[in-house]
Amino acid sequence: MRPAASLRISVREVVIDDASVVDVGGILVTTILRTIVDLARFSDDFEADRDLVDRLMEFGQVSLHEAERDIHSRRNLPNKKRAIERLRSASRS
């Protein structure tokens, strides 16, 4: 039996380095920077996520320059150009 479309999730295996995760109450989660970059790279509706990205950047004190530096530092990163364009547009709003 397949779940309803609204209950489907997407799971993919990725390589993630230790610097991209933090321990929160015994659970490893991605850093704010990594989450911002991933949303910019993969969000199906970035317009809807723009406010979240802005709030994460403010809360985590992540600058556009820092996010771009992180993106450029990772070799063969899918959707680099899209992420940078989205983050630049978000920082202007």
Backbone torsions as a table, in degrees:
resi	resn	phi	psi	omega
1	MET	NA	131.4	179.2
2	ARG	-95.2	140.4	177.5
3	PRO	-68.9	159.4	176.5
4	ALA	-59.5	153.2	-176.9
5	ALA	-53.2	-36.6	-177.9
6	SER	-70.7	-15.7	-179.3
7	LEU	-101.5	-3.5	179.9
8	ARG	-71.5	144.9	176.0
9	ILE	-127.4	162.4	178.5
10	SER	-115.9	129.4	179.8
11	VAL	-123.3	133.2	175.3
12	ARG	-142.2	149.3	-179.1
13	GLU	-93.1	129.8	180.0
14	VAL	-131.6	157.5	173.2
15	VAL	-86.8	128.1	-179.8
16	ILE	-135.8	129.1	-177.7
17	ASP	-85.7	164.1	-176.8
18	ASP	-59.9	-30.1	-179.0
19	ALA	-70.2	-14.2	-177.8
20	SER	-96.3	3.1	179.6
21	VAL	-130.2	153.6	175.3
22	VAL	-133.9	154.7	177.9
23	ASP	-92.5	119.9	176.8
24	VAL	-120.4	102.5	179.5
25	GLY	60.9	34.9	178.6
26	GLY	87.5	2.0	179.1
27	ILE	-115.3	130.0	177.0
28	LEU	-81.7	125.9	177.3
29	VAL	-130.2	159.0	178.6
30	THR	-70.2	150.6	177.2
31	THR	-65.0	164.4	177.6
32	ILE	-59.6	-43.3	179.3
33	LEU	-59.0	-47.8	-179.1
34	ARG	-62.2	-40.6	-179.9
35	THR	-64.3	-43.0	178.0
36	ILE	-59.1	-49.5	-178.3
37	VAL	-63.6	-42.8	179.9
38	ASP	-64.6	-40.1	176.5
39	LEU	-62.3	-42.2	179.6
40	ALA	-66.3	-32.6	-179.1
41	ARG	-78.5	-38.6	-166.2
42	PHE	-120.7	-9.5	-176.5
43	SER	-58.1	131.1	176.5
44	ASP	-74.5	-23.8	-179.9
45	ASP	-136.3	74.9	-176.2
46	PHE	-62.8	-30.4	177.5
47	GLU	-57.3	-39.8	178.7
48	ALA	-71.8	-27.6	-178.2
49	ASP	-93.7	-5.9	-176.0
50	ARG	-57.2	-44.7	-179.7
51	ASP	-63.1	-41.2	177.5
52	LEU	-61.4	-45.0	179.4
53	VAL	-61.8	-44.9	178.0
54	ASP	-59.1	-44.4	-179.6
55	ARG	-67.1	-39.0	176.9
56	LEU	-64.0	-41.3	179.1
57	MET	-62.8	-40.9	178.8
58	GLU	-68.1	-49.4	-178.6
59	PHE	-60.6	-44.9	-177.6
60	GLY	-86.5	0.7	-177.8
61	GLN	52.2	47.9	179.6
62	VAL	-100.5	121.4	179.0
63	SER	-87.4	161.1	174.8
64	LEU	-58.5	-42.4	179.4
65	HIS	-59.0	-44.1	179.4
66	GLU	-63.7	-41.6	179.4
67	ALA	-65.5	-42.8	178.4
68	GLU	-64.2	-41.2	178.6
69	ARG	-61.0	-40.7	178.3
70	ASP	-63.7	-44.2	-179.9
71	ILE	-60.9	-47.6	-178.1
72	HIS	-68.8	-23.1	-177.5
73	SER	-77.1	-16.2	-178.2
74	ARG	-99.3	115.2	-178.1
75	ARG	-70.2	144.8	176.7
76	ASN	56.4	33.4	-179.4
77	LEU	-80.1	119.5	178.5
78	PRO	-64.0	145.6	173.8
79	ASN	65.1	30.4	178.5
80	LYS	-58.6	-51.7	-175.7
81	LYS	-60.6	-45.6	179.5
82	ARG	-60.2	-43.1	-179.0
83	ALA	-61.5	-46.1	-178.7
84	ILE	-63.9	-44.9	178.8
85	GLU	-60.1	-43.5	-179.6
86	ARG	-66.1	-43.9	-179.6
87	LEU	-65.6	-39.2	177.6
88	ARG	-64.0	-40.7	179.4
89	SER	-68.9	-35.1	179.1
90	ALA	-67.6	-37.2	-177.0
91	SER	-72.9	-16.6	178.3
92	ARG	-88.7	-15.2	-175.0
93	SER	-84.7	NA	NA
